[in-house]
């Protein structure tokens, strides 16, 4: 009986092992069939596309664009589909000290003049993705003297400008523009001047960290010379470099310092300006400054008569600026 029992035990053991192996194989196949797919992407999956930046995007667009674009001391321009209008009141107080020398005698004179002008309108029109034209209509100007009353009154010259933004670095926002201006003698006799004035003005603007920035301009002016010994139609040129450091807040406040140097006569006008947005489309700005201007001249009698005059003008300007239309940065460049 023992051999039979042993054979039965062996058969039973073999049957158990076969069932266990079958269970394991079935479980393994089931697990392999129900395993989740791999999370890794297929080897040929396309990469995520980079944000699109139009080649002619407006680098000065956005909520602060009126602060960035108004005036001629910036490389920014109003682009096609938008523009701006400006109205201003300007005032200058001019005390003058003069010295007249003749035949060994010296006469000291002093005087005072006050000039003002309004509404001094300026119209900006965007004509291309990175170009604008500027039209300055005539404005009323009056000059008063404390001793002689009204010395002169009338209209100022018109002005025309074309400004093109010719280079933009989309990583640092360095901008280079070229401003071309033409001012014909269209004003009243007292203010029109002897001939037209032409200006070529390269402008570089560089935003800096912490809301600061710097604009540098290199205007070259060509004009008709007006003097006692000049021949009719004689032309002259001047180079008046400008530096404008500025700061603007995200809430719409702009503070700027304007510094210009003139070589003939040798003067350095300095003005401080502040602007504040009220919403996106309206700004009030004020500026104030002054400089010393000295000039000398000799009379027609071989230098026997000469004169030297020194003026200390104090300048004040308030302007209201209104934006028509608007322009924004591409979504990829917005912070």
Secondary structure, DSSP 8 states (H G I E B T S, - for coil): -HHHHHHHHHHHHHHHHHHHHHHHHHHHHHHHHH-----S--TT----------TT--TT-STTHHHHHSSSSSS----TT-EEEEEEEEEEEEEEEEEEEETTEEEEEEEEEEEEEEEEEEEEEEEETTEEEEEE---EEEEEETTTEEEEEEE---EEEEEEEEEE-TTT--EEEEEEEEE-S-S-TTTS-SS-EEEEEEEEEEE-STTEEEEEEEEEEEEE---TT--TT-EEEEEEEEEEEEEE-TTSEEEEEEEE-EETTEE--EEEEEEEESSSSEEEEEEEEEEEEEEEEE-TTTTSEEEEEEEEEEEEEEEEEEEES-----GGG--
